[in-house]
Amino acid sequence: MPTGKRKSFFATKNDLLPGLENITKKFGLFYVEGILHDTLNIRCYEDMLDYEGLGISKYGSHLDNYFHVYERRNGRPSVRAIPQHTGDTKYDVSHNESHSLSLFLSGVYRDICIVEGSLQALPPSYKLIGPVARELTRGFKKVRNYAIGPEAYDLAKTHGYRLVTIQVGSPTEYDLKLE
C-alpha cells in the first residue's frame, strides 16, 4: 500500500482565510464535505469561505471538518449510494485519489485549544499537494513538522491555548508544545 504525503498545521479562521482564497483561485479547486450525505443533492463548495464551520473544531478532533478537494478541470466527482441497515440510503462522494486531496481543517475548540488540521495526498496527487500546502500555509511559523498560523501561534503562546494533535480528550503530552 502506498504511503501518502501530509502537511500538518494549526490555524484559526483568520489564519486560513488568505490561503484558502488563494488556493481556490490559483489552482481552480472546489470542496466536498467528506461525510455520508442524506441526499444526492451534495453541496460542492466553490469557495471554502462559504463554509460556516471554517476555523471551528466542533468536536475537538483532528478528524473534524473533513473535505475532499478537487480540481475543477477534472469535473465533478461521482456519487455512490450506500444502503444502510435501517433501510435508508446514504450517499458518498468518490474520493478519486488521482485527482484529489484530503483536507482536515484546523480550528478553535471552545476557546481552550486549537486542533490540528492537515492536507493529505496519495501518490497520484503528489504534484498538487506541495504547491497547495505552501500557498495555504504562507506566512505560518514552522515548529517541528507543523505550520502554525500567526493568530494560532499568538493564542498558544500568549493565551495558553493547547495545540491538540489528536483530540481534546488525549493526554496533553501529545500536544505540540511551543518552546
ZAKE-13602 format. One record per atom (N, C-alpha, C): residue number from 0; residue in one letter; x, y, z. Coordinates in nm, 2 decimals, padded with zeros to 4 digits. Each point is the difference from the previous one (the first is absolute). Example, Ala and Ser with C-alpha at 12.3 -4.5 7.8 and 13.67 -1.06 7.14 Angstrom:
<pts>
[pt 0 a [01.32 -00.57 00.78]]
[pt 0 a [-00.09 00.12 00.00]]
[pt 0 a [00.09 00.12 00.00]]
[pt 1 s [-00.04 00.11 -00.07]]
[pt 1 s [00.09 00.11 00.00]]
[pt 1 s [-00.08 00.11 00.08]]
</pts>
This chain:
<pts>
[pt 0 m [00.09 -00.12 00.00]]
[pt 0 m [-00.09 00.12 00.00]]
[pt 0 m [00.09 00.12 00.00]]
[pt 1 p [-00.03 00.10 -00.09]]
[pt 1 p [00.09 00.12 -00.01]]
[pt 1 p [-00.03 00.09 00.12]]
[pt 2 t [00.11 00.07 00.04]]
[pt 2 t [-00.02 00.09 00.11]]
[pt 2 t [-00.02 00.14 -00.06]]
[pt 3 g [-00.07 00.08 00.07]]
[pt 3 g [-00.03 00.13 -00.05]]
[pt 3 g [00.08 00.11 00.06]]
[pt 4 k [-00.02 00.12 -00.05]]
[pt 4 k [00.07 00.12 00.05]]
[pt 4 k [-00.10 00.08 00.08]]
[pt 5 r [00.05 00.07 00.10]]
[pt 5 r [-00.08 00.07 00.10]]
[pt 5 r [00.06 00.13 00.04]]
[pt 6 k [-00.08 00.11 00.01]]
[pt 6 k [00.05 00.12 00.05]]
[pt 6 k [-00.09 00.04 00.11]]
[pt 7 s [00.05 00.00 00.13]]
[pt 7 s [-00.08 00.03 00.12]]
[pt 7 s [00.01 00.14 00.04]]
[pt 8 f [-00.10 00.06 00.05]]
[pt 8 f [00.00 00.14 00.03]]
[pt 8 f [-00.10 00.03 00.12]]
[pt 9 f [00.02 00.11 00.06]]
[pt 9 f [-00.09 00.06 00.10]]
[pt 9 f [-00.04 00.14 -00.05]]
[pt 10 a [-00.13 00.02 00.00]]
[pt 10 a [-00.05 00.13 -00.05]]
[pt 10 a [-00.14 00.04 00.05]]
[pt 11 t [-00.02 00.13 00.01]]
[pt 11 t [-00.13 00.05 00.03]]
[pt 11 t [-00.07 00.04 -00.13]]
[pt 12 k [-00.12 00.04 00.00]]
[pt 12 k [-00.07 00.05 -00.12]]
[pt 12 k [00.08 00.11 -00.07]]
[pt 13 n [00.05 00.10 00.08]]
[pt 13 n [00.07 00.11 -00.06]]
[pt 13 n [00.13 -00.05 -00.06]]
[pt 14 d [00.06 -00.10 00.05]]
[pt 14 d [00.13 -00.05 -00.06]]
[pt 14 d [-00.03 -00.07 -00.13]]
[pt 15 l [-00.12 -00.07 -00.01]]
[pt 15 l [-00.03 -00.08 -00.11]]
[pt 15 l [-00.05 00.08 -00.12]]
[pt 16 l [-00.07 00.11 00.03]]
[pt 16 l [-00.07 00.08 -00.11]]
[pt 16 l [00.09 00.03 -00.12]]
[pt 17 p [00.12 00.07 00.02]]
[pt 17 p [00.08 00.03 -00.12]]
[pt 17 p [00.04 -00.12 -00.08]]
[pt 18 g [00.05 -00.10 00.07]]
[pt 18 g [00.05 -00.12 -00.07]]
[pt 18 g [-00.11 -00.07 -00.08]]
[pt 19 l [-00.12 -00.02 00.06]]
[pt 19 l [-00.11 -00.06 -00.06]]
[pt 19 l [-00.05 00.08 -00.13]]
[pt 20 e [00.00 00.13 00.02]]
[pt 20 e [-00.05 00.08 -00.11]]
[pt 20 e [00.10 -00.01 -00.12]]
[pt 21 n [00.13 00.00 00.03]]
[pt 21 n [00.11 -00.02 -00.10]]
[pt 21 n [00.00 -00.13 -00.07]]
[pt 22 i [-00.02 -00.11 00.08]]
[pt 22 i [00.01 -00.13 -00.07]]
[pt 22 i [-00.12 -00.03 -00.08]]
[pt 23 t [-00.12 00.05 00.04]]
[pt 23 t [-00.12 -00.02 -00.08]]
[pt 23 t [00.02 00.07 -00.13]]
[pt 24 k [00.05 00.12 -00.01]]
[pt 24 k [00.01 00.07 -00.12]]
[pt 24 k [00.12 -00.05 -00.08]]
[pt 25 k [00.11 -00.02 00.06]]
[pt 25 k [00.13 -00.03 -00.07]]
[pt 25 k [-00.01 -00.14 -00.06]]
[pt 26 f [-00.06 -00.10 00.07]]
[pt 26 f [00.00 -00.14 -00.04]]
[pt 26 f [-00.13 -00.04 -00.05]]
[pt 27 g [-00.10 00.08 00.00]]
[pt 27 g [-00.13 -00.04 -00.06]]
[pt 27 g [-00.06 -00.11 00.08]]
[pt 28 l [-00.01 00.01 00.13]]
[pt 28 l [-00.05 -00.11 00.09]]
[pt 28 l [-00.15 00.02 00.04]]
[pt 29 f [-00.06 -00.11 00.03]]
[pt 29 f [-00.13 00.00 00.07]]
[pt 29 f [00.01 -00.11 00.11]]
[pt 30 y [-00.10 00.01 00.09]]
[pt 30 y [00.01 -00.08 00.12]]
[pt 30 y [-00.14 -00.07 00.03]]
[pt 31 v [00.01 -00.13 00.04]]
[pt 31 v [-00.12 -00.07 00.04]]
[pt 31 v [00.03 -00.06 00.14]]
[pt 32 e [-00.10 00.02 00.09]]
[pt 32 e [00.02 -00.06 00.13]]
[pt 32 e [00.01 -00.15 00.00]]
[pt 33 g [00.09 -00.05 00.07]]
[pt 33 g [00.03 -00.15 00.00]]
[pt 33 g [-00.08 -00.07 00.10]]
[pt 34 i [-00.13 00.01 -00.01]]
[pt 34 i [-00.10 -00.07 00.09]]
[pt 34 i [-00.09 -00.08 -00.09]]
[pt 35 l [-00.08 -00.09 00.06]]
[pt 35 l [-00.11 -00.06 -00.07]]
[pt 35 l [-00.12 00.10 00.00]]
[pt 36 h [-00.05 00.02 -00.12]]
[pt 36 h [-00.10 00.10 -00.03]]
[pt 36 h [-00.14 -00.07 00.00]]
[pt 37 d [-00.10 00.08 00.04]]
[pt 37 d [-00.14 -00.05 00.01]]
[pt 37 d [-00.06 -00.01 -00.14]]
[pt 38 t [00.04 00.09 -00.09]]
[pt 38 t [-00.07 00.01 -00.13]]
[pt 38 t [00.11 00.00 -00.11]]
[pt 39 l [-00.05 -00.02 -00.12]]
[pt 39 l [00.09 00.01 -00.12]]
[pt 39 l [00.04 00.15 -00.03]]
[pt 40 n [-00.07 00.09 00.06]]
[pt 40 n [00.03 00.14 -00.02]]
[pt 40 n [00.11 00.04 00.10]]
[pt 41 i [00.12 -00.03 -00.04]]
[pt 41 i [00.12 00.02 00.08]]
[pt 41 i [00.06 00.14 -00.03]]
[pt 42 r [00.02 00.07 00.10]]
[pt 42 r [00.05 00.14 -00.02]]
[pt 42 r [00.15 00.00 -00.03]]
[pt 43 c [00.04 00.06 -00.11]]
[pt 43 c [00.14 00.03 -00.03]]
[pt 43 c [00.03 00.14 00.04]]
[pt 44 y [00.10 00.02 00.08]]
[pt 44 y [00.04 00.13 00.04]]
[pt 44 y [00.10 00.05 -00.11]]
[pt 45 e [-00.04 00.11 -00.07]]
[pt 45 e [00.09 00.06 -00.10]]
[pt 45 e [00.10 00.08 00.07]]
[pt 46 d [-00.03 00.04 00.12]]
[pt 46 d [00.09 00.08 00.09]]
[pt 46 d [-00.02 -00.04 00.14]]
[pt 47 m [00.11 -00.04 00.07]]
[pt 47 m [-00.01 -00.04 00.14]]
[pt 47 m [-00.04 00.12 00.09]]
[pt 48 l [00.00 00.12 -00.05]]
[pt 48 l [-00.04 00.11 00.08]]
[pt 48 l [-00.15 00.00 00.03]]
[pt 49 d [-00.07 -00.08 -00.09]]
[pt 49 d [-00.15 -00.02 00.02]]
[pt 49 d [-00.03 -00.11 00.11]]
[pt 50 y [00.10 -00.07 00.04]]
[pt 50 y [-00.02 -00.10 00.10]]
[pt 50 y [-00.01 00.06 00.14]]
[pt 51 e [-00.12 -00.01 00.06]]
[pt 51 e [-00.03 00.07 00.13]]
[pt 51 e [00.08 -00.06 00.12]]
[pt 52 g [00.06 -00.12 -00.01]]
[pt 52 g [00.07 -00.06 00.10]]
[pt 52 g [00.15 00.03 -00.01]]
[pt 53 l [00.04 00.09 -00.09]]
[pt 53 l [00.14 00.03 -00.02]]
[pt 53 l [00.07 00.06 00.13]]
[pt 54 g [00.11 -00.06 00.04]]
[pt 54 g [00.07 00.05 00.11]]
[pt 54 g [-00.05 -00.05 00.14]]
[pt 55 i [-00.10 -00.09 -00.01]]
[pt 55 i [-00.06 -00.05 00.13]]
[pt 55 i [00.01 -00.15 00.00]]
[pt 56 s [00.05 -00.06 00.11]]
[pt 56 s [00.01 -00.14 00.01]]
[pt 56 s [-00.12 -00.04 00.09]]
[pt 57 k [-00.10 -00.06 -00.07]]
[pt 57 k [-00.13 -00.03 00.07]]
[pt 57 k [00.01 -00.10 00.11]]
[pt 58 y [00.09 -00.11 -00.02]]
[pt 58 y [00.00 -00.11 00.09]]
[pt 58 y [00.14 -00.01 00.07]]
[pt 59 g [00.09 00.09 -00.04]]
[pt 59 g [00.14 00.00 00.07]]
[pt 59 g [00.08 -00.12 -00.05]]
[pt 60 s [-00.02 -00.04 -00.12]]
[pt 60 s [00.08 -00.11 -00.06]]
[pt 60 s [00.07 00.04 -00.13]]
[pt 61 h [00.12 -00.05 -00.03]]
[pt 61 h [00.07 00.03 -00.12]]
[pt 61 h [-00.07 -00.06 -00.12]]
[pt 62 l [-00.11 -00.07 00.02]]
[pt 62 l [-00.08 -00.06 -00.11]]
[pt 62 l [-00.12 00.09 -00.03]]
[pt 63 d [-00.02 00.11 00.07]]
[pt 63 d [-00.11 00.09 -00.03]]
[pt 63 d [00.02 00.07 -00.13]]
[pt 64 n [-00.11 00.05 -00.06]]
[pt 64 n [00.00 00.08 -00.12]]
[pt 64 n [00.09 -00.06 -00.11]]
[pt 65 y [-00.04 -00.12 -00.04]]
[pt 65 y [00.07 -00.07 -00.11]]
[pt 65 y [-00.06 00.03 -00.13]]
[pt 66 f [00.08 00.03 -00.10]]
[pt 66 f [-00.04 00.03 -00.13]]
[pt 66 f [00.08 -00.07 -00.11]]
[pt 67 h [-00.06 -00.04 -00.11]]
[pt 67 h [00.07 -00.05 -00.12]]
[pt 67 h [00.02 00.13 -00.08]]
[pt 68 v [00.12 00.01 -00.05]]
[pt 68 v [00.04 00.12 -00.08]]
[pt 68 v [00.02 -00.04 -00.14]]
[pt 69 y [-00.07 00.06 -00.10]]
[pt 69 y [00.01 -00.04 -00.14]]
[pt 69 y [00.04 00.12 -00.08]]
[pt 70 e [00.07 -00.03 -00.11]]
[pt 70 e [00.03 00.10 -00.10]]
[pt 70 e [-00.13 00.01 -00.10]]
[pt 71 r [-00.04 00.12 -00.02]]
[pt 71 r [-00.12 00.02 -00.09]]
[pt 71 r [00.02 -00.06 -00.14]]
[pt 72 r [00.12 00.01 -00.05]]
[pt 72 r [00.03 -00.05 -00.13]]
[pt 72 r [-00.03 -00.15 -00.02]]
[pt 73 n [-00.01 -00.08 00.11]]
[pt 73 n [-00.03 -00.14 00.00]]
[pt 73 n [-00.14 -00.03 00.02]]
[pt 74 g [-00.09 00.10 00.01]]
[pt 74 g [-00.14 -00.02 00.01]]
[pt 74 g [-00.05 -00.04 00.14]]
[pt 75 r [-00.13 -00.03 00.01]]
[pt 75 r [-00.06 -00.03 00.12]]
[pt 75 r [00.03 -00.15 00.04]]
[pt 76 p [00.02 -00.03 00.13]]
[pt 76 p [00.02 -00.14 00.04]]
[pt 76 p [-00.12 -00.08 -00.02]]
[pt 77 s [00.01 -00.13 -00.01]]
[pt 77 s [-00.11 -00.09 -00.01]]
[pt 77 s [-00.06 -00.02 00.14]]
[pt 78 v [-00.12 -00.04 00.01]]
[pt 78 v [-00.07 -00.02 00.13]]
[pt 78 v [-00.05 -00.14 00.00]]
[pt 79 r [00.02 -00.07 00.11]]
[pt 79 r [-00.05 -00.14 00.01]]
[pt 79 r [-00.10 -00.01 00.11]]
[pt 80 a [-00.10 -00.08 -00.02]]
[pt 80 a [-00.11 -00.03 00.10]]
[pt 80 a [00.06 -00.11 00.10]]
[pt 81 i [-00.03 00.03 00.13]]
[pt 81 i [00.04 -00.10 00.10]]
[pt 81 i [-00.12 -00.04 00.08]]
[pt 82 p [-00.06 -00.12 -00.02]]
[pt 82 p [-00.12 -00.04 00.08]]
[pt 82 p [00.04 -00.01 00.14]]
[pt 83 q [-00.09 00.04 00.09]]
[pt 83 q [00.02 00.00 00.14]]
[pt 83 q [-00.08 -00.12 00.06]]
[pt 84 h [00.04 -00.05 00.11]]
[pt 84 h [-00.07 -00.11 00.07]]
[pt 84 h [-00.14 00.04 00.04]]
[pt 85 t [-00.02 00.13 00.01]]
[pt 85 t [-00.13 00.05 00.04]]
[pt 85 t [-00.10 00.01 -00.11]]
[pt 86 g [00.05 -00.03 -00.12]]
[pt 86 g [-00.08 00.01 -00.12]]
[pt 86 g [00.02 00.13 -00.08]]
[pt 87 d [00.06 00.10 00.06]]
[pt 87 d [00.03 00.12 -00.06]]
[pt 87 d [00.11 -00.02 -00.10]]
[pt 88 t [00.03 00.11 -00.08]]
[pt 88 t [00.11 00.00 -00.08]]
[pt 88 t [00.08 00.13 00.02]]
[pt 89 k [00.13 -00.02 00.02]]
[pt 89 k [00.09 00.12 00.01]]
[pt 89 k [00.08 00.00 -00.13]]
[pt 90 y [00.06 00.12 -00.02]]
[pt 90 y [00.08 00.02 -00.13]]
[pt 90 y [00.14 00.05 00.04]]
[pt 91 d [00.09 -00.06 -00.07]]
[pt 91 d [00.14 00.03 00.02]]
[pt 91 d [00.06 00.05 -00.13]]
[pt 92 v [00.09 00.10 00.01]]
[pt 92 v [00.07 00.06 -00.11]]
[pt 92 v [00.12 -00.08 -00.02]]
[pt 93 s [00.02 -00.04 -00.12]]
[pt 93 s [00.12 -00.08 -00.04]]
[pt 93 s [00.13 00.08 00.03]]
[pt 94 h [00.09 -00.06 00.08]]
[pt 94 h [00.13 00.07 00.02]]
[pt 94 h [00.09 -00.05 -00.10]]
[pt 95 n [00.01 00.06 -00.11]]
[pt 95 n [00.09 -00.04 -00.11]]
[pt 95 n [00.14 00.05 00.03]]
[pt 96 e [00.08 -00.10 00.05]]
[pt 96 e [00.14 00.04 00.05]]
[pt 96 e [00.09 00.06 -00.11]]
[pt 97 s [-00.03 -00.03 -00.12]]
[pt 97 s [00.08 00.06 -00.11]]
[pt 97 s [-00.02 00.15 -00.03]]
[pt 98 h [-00.12 00.04 00.05]]
[pt 98 h [-00.04 00.14 -00.03]]
[pt 98 h [-00.04 00.08 00.12]]
[pt 99 s [00.03 -00.04 00.12]]
[pt 99 s [-00.05 00.06 00.12]]
[pt 99 s [00.10 00.00 00.12]]
[pt 100 l [-00.03 00.09 00.09]]
[pt 100 l [00.07 00.01 00.12]]
[pt 100 l [-00.10 -00.02 00.12]]
[pt 101 s [00.05 -00.03 00.11]]
[pt 101 s [-00.09 00.00 00.12]]
[pt 101 s [00.04 00.11 00.09]]
[pt 102 l [-00.09 00.08 00.04]]
[pt 102 l [00.02 00.12 00.09]]
[pt 102 l [-00.08 -00.02 00.13]]
[pt 103 f [00.08 00.00 00.11]]
[pt 103 f [-00.06 00.01 00.13]]
[pt 103 f [00.03 00.13 00.05]]
[pt 104 l [-00.10 00.09 00.02]]
[pt 104 l [00.02 00.14 00.04]]
[pt 104 l [00.03 00.01 00.15]]
[pt 105 s [00.10 00.07 00.03]]
[pt 105 s [00.03 00.04 00.14]]
[pt 105 s [-00.11 00.09 00.05]]
[pt 106 g [-00.01 00.01 00.14]]
[pt 106 g [-00.09 00.09 00.05]]
[pt 106 g [00.01 00.01 00.15]]
[pt 107 v [-00.07 00.11 00.05]]
[pt 107 v [00.00 00.02 00.15]]
[pt 107 v [-00.11 -00.08 00.06]]
[pt 108 y [00.02 -00.06 00.11]]
[pt 108 y [-00.10 -00.08 00.07]]
[pt 108 y [-00.02 00.07 00.14]]
[pt 109 r [-00.12 00.04 00.02]]
[pt 109 r [-00.05 00.06 00.12]]
[pt 109 r [00.09 00.10 00.07]]
[pt 110 d [00.07 00.08 -00.08]]
[pt 110 d [00.09 00.10 00.05]]
[pt 110 d [00.10 -00.05 00.10]]
[pt 111 i [00.04 -00.13 -00.01]]
[pt 111 i [00.11 -00.05 00.08]]
[pt 111 i [00.11 -00.06 -00.07]]
[pt 112 c [-00.02 -00.04 -00.13]]
[pt 112 c [00.10 -00.06 -00.07]]
[pt 112 c [-00.02 00.02 -00.15]]
[pt 113 i [00.10 -00.04 -00.08]]
[pt 113 i [00.00 00.00 -00.14]]
[pt 113 i [00.03 -00.14 -00.05]]
[pt 114 v [-00.08 -00.06 -00.08]]
[pt 114 v [00.01 -00.13 -00.04]]
[pt 114 v [00.07 -00.01 -00.13]]
[pt 115 e [00.09 -00.09 -00.02]]
[pt 115 e [00.08 -00.02 -00.12]]
[pt 115 e [-00.08 -00.02 -00.12]]
[pt 116 g [00.04 00.06 -00.11]]
[pt 116 g [-00.05 -00.03 -00.13]]
[pt 116 g [00.10 -00.06 -00.09]]
[pt 117 s [-00.04 -00.05 -00.11]]
[pt 117 s [00.11 -00.06 -00.09]]
[pt 117 s [-00.06 00.00 -00.15]]
[pt 118 l [00.10 00.00 -00.09]]
[pt 118 l [-00.03 -00.02 -00.14]]
[pt 118 l [00.08 -00.13 -00.04]]
[pt 119 q [-00.07 -00.09 -00.06]]
[pt 119 q [00.06 -00.13 -00.03]]
[pt 119 q [-00.03 -00.04 -00.15]]
[pt 120 a [00.10 -00.08 -00.05]]
[pt 120 a [-00.01 -00.05 -00.14]]
[pt 120 a [00.06 -00.14 -00.01]]
[pt 121 l [-00.05 -00.08 -00.09]]
[pt 121 l [00.06 -00.12 -00.04]]
[pt 121 l [00.08 00.02 -00.12]]
[pt 122 p [00.09 -00.09 -00.04]]
[pt 122 p [00.10 00.02 -00.11]]
[pt 122 p [-00.06 00.07 -00.12]]
[pt 123 p [-00.11 -00.04 -00.06]]
[pt 123 p [-00.05 00.07 -00.12]]
[pt 123 p [-00.02 00.15 00.02]]
[pt 124 s [-00.02 00.05 00.12]]
[pt 124 s [-00.02 00.14 00.02]]
[pt 124 s [00.12 00.08 00.06]]
[pt 125 y [00.11 -00.07 00.00]]
[pt 125 y [00.12 00.06 00.06]]
[pt 125 y [00.03 00.14 -00.07]]
[pt 126 k [-00.02 00.01 -00.13]]
[pt 126 k [00.03 00.12 -00.07]]
[pt 126 k [-00.08 00.12 00.05]]
[pt 127 l [-00.11 -00.03 00.06]]
[pt 127 l [-00.09 00.11 00.04]]
[pt 127 l [00.02 00.04 00.15]]
[pt 128 i [00.04 -00.10 00.08]]
[pt 128 i [00.00 00.03 00.15]]
[pt 128 i [00.11 00.11 00.03]]
[pt 129 g [00.12 -00.01 -00.06]]
[pt 129 g [00.10 00.09 00.04]]
[pt 129 g [-00.03 00.15 -00.03]]
[pt 130 p [-00.04 00.03 -00.12]]
[pt 130 p [-00.04 00.14 -00.03]]
[pt 130 p [-00.12 00.05 00.08]]
[pt 131 v [-00.10 -00.09 00.02]]
[pt 131 v [-00.12 00.04 00.08]]
[pt 131 v [00.03 00.02 00.14]]
[pt 132 a [00.08 -00.09 00.06]]
[pt 132 a [00.04 00.01 00.14]]
[pt 132 a [00.08 00.13 00.03]]
[pt 133 r [00.10 00.03 -00.09]]
[pt 133 r [00.08 00.12 00.01]]
[pt 133 r [-00.09 00.13 00.00]]
[pt 134 e [-00.10 00.00 -00.09]]
[pt 134 e [-00.08 00.12 -00.01]]
[pt 134 e [-00.10 00.01 00.12]]
[pt 135 l [-00.05 -00.12 00.04]]
[pt 135 l [-00.09 00.00 00.12]]
[pt 135 l [00.07 00.05 00.12]]
[pt 136 t [00.12 -00.03 00.02]]
[pt 136 t [00.07 00.03 00.13]]
[pt 136 t [00.11 00.11 -00.02]]
[pt 137 r [-00.02 00.08 -00.10]]
[pt 137 r [00.09 00.11 -00.02]]
[pt 137 r [-00.01 00.10 00.12]]
[pt 138 g [00.12 00.04 00.05]]
[pt 138 g [00.00 00.09 00.12]]
[pt 138 g [-00.01 -00.07 00.13]]
[pt 139 f [-00.02 -00.14 00.00]]
[pt 139 f [00.00 -00.07 00.13]]
[pt 139 f [00.14 -00.03 00.05]]
[pt 140 k [00.01 -00.02 00.13]]
[pt 140 k [00.13 -00.03 00.06]]
[pt 140 k [00.01 -00.15 00.00]]
[pt 141 k [00.13 -00.05 -00.02]]
[pt 141 k [00.02 -00.14 00.00]]
[pt 141 k [00.05 -00.04 00.14]]
[pt 142 v [-00.06 -00.10 00.06]]
[pt 142 v [00.04 -00.05 00.13]]
[pt 142 v [00.00 -00.15 -00.02]]
[pt 143 r [00.11 -00.06 00.01]]
[pt 143 r [00.02 -00.14 -00.03]]
[pt 143 r [-00.06 -00.03 -00.14]]
[pt 144 n [-00.09 -00.10 -00.01]]
[pt 144 n [-00.06 -00.03 -00.12]]
[pt 144 n [-00.14 00.07 -00.03]]
[pt 145 y [-00.02 00.10 00.08]]
[pt 145 y [-00.13 00.07 -00.01]]
[pt 145 y [00.02 00.14 -00.05]]
[pt 146 a [-00.10 00.05 -00.07]]
[pt 146 a [-00.01 00.14 -00.04]]
[pt 146 a [-00.11 00.07 00.09]]
[pt 147 i [00.03 00.11 00.06]]
[pt 147 i [-00.09 00.06 00.10]]
[pt 147 i [-00.03 00.14 -00.05]]
[pt 148 g [-00.13 00.03 -00.02]]
[pt 148 g [-00.04 00.13 -00.04]]
[pt 148 g [00.03 00.11 00.10]]
[pt 149 p [00.01 00.12 -00.04]]
[pt 149 p [00.04 00.11 00.10]]
[pt 149 p [-00.10 00.02 00.11]]
[pt 150 e [-00.13 -00.01 -00.02]]
[pt 150 e [-00.09 00.02 00.10]]
[pt 150 e [00.00 -00.13 00.09]]
[pt 151 a [00.01 -00.11 -00.05]]
[pt 151 a [00.00 -00.13 00.08]]
[pt 151 a [00.13 00.00 00.08]]
[pt 152 y [00.11 00.05 -00.05]]
[pt 152 y [00.12 00.00 00.07]]
[pt 152 y [-00.01 00.10 00.12]]
[pt 153 d [-00.06 00.11 -00.02]]
[pt 153 d [-00.03 00.10 00.11]]
[pt 153 d [-00.09 -00.06 00.11]]
[pt 154 l [-00.11 -00.06 -00.05]]
[pt 154 l [-00.09 -00.06 00.10]]
[pt 154 l [00.07 -00.11 00.09]]
[pt 155 a [00.09 -00.08 -00.06]]
[pt 155 a [00.07 -00.10 00.07]]
[pt 155 a [00.11 00.06 00.09]]
[pt 156 k [00.07 00.10 -00.05]]
[pt 156 k [00.12 00.05 00.07]]
[pt 156 k [-00.05 00.10 00.11]]
[pt 157 t [-00.09 00.09 -00.03]]
[pt 157 t [-00.04 00.11 00.09]]
[pt 157 t [-00.12 -00.04 00.09]]
[pt 158 h [-00.09 -00.08 -00.06]]
[pt 158 h [-00.13 -00.03 00.08]]
[pt 158 h [-00.01 -00.14 00.05]]
[pt 159 g [00.10 -00.08 -00.03]]
[pt 159 g [00.01 -00.14 00.06]]
[pt 159 g [-00.09 -00.10 -00.07]]
[pt 160 y [-00.05 00.03 -00.12]]
[pt 160 y [-00.07 -00.10 -00.07]]
[pt 160 y [00.08 -00.13 -00.03]]
[pt 161 r [-00.06 -00.12 00.02]]
[pt 161 r [00.07 -00.12 -00.04]]
[pt 161 r [00.01 -00.01 -00.15]]
[pt 162 l [00.10 -00.06 -00.05]]
[pt 162 l [00.01 -00.04 -00.14]]
[pt 162 l [-00.02 -00.15 -00.01]]
[pt 163 v [-00.12 -00.04 -00.02]]
[pt 163 v [-00.04 -00.14 00.01]]
[pt 163 v [00.03 -00.08 -00.13]]
[pt 164 t [00.07 -00.10 00.01]]
[pt 164 t [00.04 -00.08 -00.13]]
[pt 164 t [-00.09 -00.11 -00.02]]
[pt 165 i [-00.08 -00.05 00.09]]
[pt 165 i [-00.09 -00.11 -00.02]]
[pt 165 i [-00.14 00.04 00.03]]
[pt 166 q [-00.03 00.01 00.13]]
[pt 166 q [-00.14 00.04 00.04]]
[pt 166 q [00.01 00.06 00.14]]
[pt 167 v [-00.10 00.08 00.04]]
[pt 167 v [00.01 00.07 00.12]]
[pt 167 v [00.01 -00.09 00.12]]
[pt 168 g [-00.06 -00.12 00.00]]
[pt 168 g [00.01 -00.10 00.11]]
[pt 168 g [00.13 -00.07 00.01]]
[pt 169 s [00.09 00.02 -00.10]]
[pt 169 s [00.13 -00.07 00.01]]
[pt 169 s [00.09 00.07 00.11]]
[pt 170 p [00.09 -00.08 00.05]]
[pt 170 p [00.09 00.06 00.10]]
[pt 170 p [00.08 00.12 -00.06]]
[pt 171 t [00.03 00.10 00.08]]
[pt 171 t [00.07 00.12 -00.05]]
[pt 171 t [00.14 -00.03 -00.04]]
[pt 172 e [00.06 -00.11 00.03]]
[pt 172 e [00.14 -00.03 -00.05]]
[pt 172 e [00.00 -00.02 -00.15]]
[pt 173 y [-00.12 -00.03 -00.06]]
[pt 173 y [-00.01 -00.01 -00.15]]
[pt 173 y [-00.02 00.14 -00.07]]
[pt 174 d [-00.02 00.10 00.08]]
[pt 174 d [-00.02 00.14 -00.06]]
[pt 174 d [00.14 00.05 -00.05]]
[pt 175 l [-00.01 00.08 -00.10]]
[pt 175 l [00.12 00.07 -00.04]]
[pt 175 l [00.03 00.11 00.10]]
[pt 176 k [00.13 00.01 00.04]]
[pt 176 k [00.04 00.10 00.10]]
[pt 176 k [00.08 00.10 -00.07]]
[pt 177 l [-00.02 00.13 00.03]]
[pt 177 l [00.08 00.11 -00.05]]
[pt 177 l [00.11 00.02 00.11]]
[pt 178 e [00.12 00.02 -00.05]]
[pt 178 e [00.11 00.01 00.10]]
[pt 178 e [00.05 00.15 00.00]]
</pts>
